[in-house]
Amino acid sequence: MEDFPRRRQDLSAVWVQAGAGLSLRDPRTQHRYTLTQRAGRFLLFLDGTSDPAEFEALSADKRYRLLLQFQKMGWLEGPDPVVSTPGLRLRMIPCGETLRRGCRCPLLLLYNALLRLWPLALLACLIACSAPGALRLPFHQTPVQNLLCLFLCQIPAIAMHELAHAAAANASGLPVDAFGIGINLGVPCLCTVIQLVPFAPLQIQRSVYKAGPLSNLCIGCIALTLCLRVRWLCSEILFWAAVVNLLLAVINLLPFVMLDGCKILKTFPALRRAMSGSRAPSAGPLESSVSCGYRFLQQVGFPVFLAYQAICLIQTVVELIL
């Protein structure tokens, strides 16, 4: 079971009478609210220490609706200002009230445009790449130029990736809590914090997780198409914008822990059971094979992928020095 968010500790709650409900006072708004017995017990449970087994009988949809109501009322705590773990340090920037309460905002336009553009962008890119001589670019870069263009294109690509996650959550009515900026394994990184995603319906989870890779795929295809077909726009920056965005899309779709690909696969119930290692009584050989294959990817494929990335980085540095 996912970790539940915590309620604010400054809320004053008193049971009105047996079976009548919970009287809640919010010191920030100076208002009083009356919750039903089930909603009141669930809110009091969100203290970070209670046993979640008490609410296993509560349906996932009911839990999600209650958490969404609490979040929009401002009764849940936000993420910690600083997240620090081995190899990772992030500083959280809280979102405005519009995003924190799940209200619709201009990000909805970005999400709708993304859903409509990415198939067209992919088709245009495939047509542009299939033209004779299309991949002969009229420029040659030195290692210094490669690193500079890579740095200039990486941050906007990651920012757009995280903004797309926020736009998808906003389109689904999910509150966006904060944006994080920091260092992960020595590499600058950004993140979007949406506390209620693990409790949302699977279809909403899938739309939020896939929005980031789709945004990079869309931008990468548009940039590559312009670079190949509009010669006066062909430049190193545009080419590297295409490369970085397409790589970011492909890498994030890999089925490794902490990547969007793994989270997307977990939104399918059968794959979720296979990836967690727990099998239903009716699990067949296909589900068992998927489970074994996924464990092999995590234990062998992920270290090999990291080693390949390290070798590529070392090779680039050596080329720069020599």
Secondary structure, DSSP 4 states (H G I P E B T S, - for coil): -PPPPPBPTT-EEEE-STTT-EEEEETTTTEEEEE-HHHHHHHHHTTTTS-GGGGTTS-HHHHHHHHHHHHHHT-B----SEEEETTEEEEEEEPPHHHHTT---THHHHHHHHHHHHHHHHHHHHHHHHSTTTT--S----HHHHHHHHHHHHHHHHHHHHHHHHHHHHHTTPPP-EEEEEEETTEEEEEEE-TTGGGS-HHHHHHHHHHHHHHHHHHHHHHHHHHHH-GGG--HHHHHHHHHHHHHHHHHTSS-TTSHHHHHHTTSHHHHHHHHT---TT--HHHHHHHHHHHHIIIIIHHHHHHHHHHHHHHHHHHHH-
